[in-house]
């Protein structure tokens, strides 16, 4: 009786997982299938989820790739995301190491303050951020994105990396000190190598944050040649009297390629970061 009940629960669990997978994957499949349809086929009735084999066409991708600004917008997104990840990794790893390893006045206050910033909705900060960007002459400049993106991701990155550093035995630090090493040596030769999974996992999240961010980039950047990919995608809405969804979805699929590559090459670090990051023991 217990075995039957257990098997039923497992079957229900599998059905729920499959249902969740379908809900998550179907929009992606529809996006890819729509990007391969002629634009005229998008408005046919009754609508079809998949195009026929004779209808599949790369015309949407050809149109997007022939737009010279696509490559500029793509490189803008790459530059902003990579620089954000690099700066955030350096600052958060150093900050997480200091909070995890040293006892100093105000340590708990600094950590609590960092955690409190994580609960502030980003949209509520657009007005003061814009005023700051104006004073620093960062409007319509890619450098108007990077410092703010770094500030957004530092709290979460610090929290995760601090958990990794706390799991590193202090005996390793003491061995460096006994050999005449400095704090910098401990940080470079112990903390960084042994917390690389945590740094890599948060870097993936940071990359996605910078790569997909839309409201702030749309507020700061006005020049088409300085825009990132999310803003370039929005530019196709209503561009030709009505939205050419084939172009929109083709550009969206192309924008997913770097994200997929990051997950493929960093998957082992991502899994390790999720399983061992914030739990001390």
Residue pairs with C-beta under 8 A, 6 or more apart in sequence:
29 49
30 49
31 249
31 252
31 253
32 249
32 253
33 49
33 50
33 51
34 42
34 245
34 246
34 249
35 60
35 61
35 246
35 249
35 250
35 252
35 253
36 51
36 56
36 57
36 58
36 60
37 51
37 55
37 56
37 57
37 60
37 246
38 55
38 57
38 59
38 246
39 60
39 244
39 245
39 246
39 247
41 51
41 55
42 245
42 246
59 246
60 246
60 247
60 249
60 250
61 250
61 253
61 254
63 247
63 250
64 70
64 247
64 250
64 251
64 254
65 254
69 224
69 225
69 232
70 232
70 251
70 254
72 225
73 227
73 228
73 229
73 231
73 232
74 229
74 254
74 255
76 142
76 226
76 227
76 228
76 229
77 210
77 211
77 228
77 229
77 230
77 255
77 258
78 258
79 142
80 142
80 145
80 146
80 149
80 210
80 228
81 207
81 210
81 211
82 207
83 146
84 145
84 146
84 149
84 150
84 153
84 206
84 207
84 209
84 210
85 203
85 206
85 207
85 210
87 146
87 150
88 149
88 150
88 153
88 154
88 157
88 202
88 203
88 206
89 157
89 199
89 202
89 203
89 206
91 150
91 154
92 153
92 154
92 157
92 158
92 161
92 199
92 202
93 161
93 191
93 192
93 195
93 199
94 187
95 114
95 154
95 158
95 161
96 157
96 158
96 159
96 160
96 161
96 162
96 164
96 165
96 195
97 161
97 162
97 165
97 187
97 191
99 107
99 110
99 111
99 158
99 162
100 162
100 165
100 166
101 165
101 170
101 173
101 186
101 191
111 162
114 154
114 155
114 158
114 159
115 155
115 159
117 155
118 155
118 156
118 159
122 152
122 215
122 216
123 215
126 215
126 216
126 219
129 148
129 216
130 219
130 220
133 139
133 144
133 148
133 220
138 144
138 147
138 220
139 220
139 222
140 220
140 221
140 222
140 223
140 226
141 220
141 221
141 226
142 221
142 226
144 220
144 221
145 210
145 213
145 216
145 217
145 220
145 221
145 228
148 216
149 206
149 209
149 210
149 213
152 209
153 202
153 205
153 206
153 209
153 210
156 202
156 205
157 202
157 203
157 205
157 206
159 278
160 198
160 201
160 202
160 273
160 277
160 278
161 195
161 198
161 199
161 202
163 198
163 277
163 278
163 279
163 280
164 194
164 195
164 197
164 198
164 199
164 276
164 277
165 191
165 195
166 280
167 276
167 280
167 281
168 190
168 191
168 194
168 195
172 186
172 190
172 194
173 186
173 190
176 185
176 186
176 189
176 190
177 186
181 189
192 199
196 269
197 269
197 272
197 273
197 276
197 277
198 273
198 276
198 277
200 266
200 269
200 270
200 273
201 266
201 269
201 270
201 272
201 273
201 274
201 277
202 273
203 266
204 262
204 263
204 266
204 269
204 270
207 259
207 262
208 259
211 229
211 255
211 258
211 259
212 230
213 228
213 230
214 230
214 231
214 234
217 227
217 228
217 230
217 231
218 230
218 231
218 234
221 227
221 228
221 231
224 232
224 235
227 235
229 251
229 255
230 255
232 251
233 248
233 251
233 252
233 255
236 243
236 244
236 247
236 248
236 251
237 243
237 248
263 270
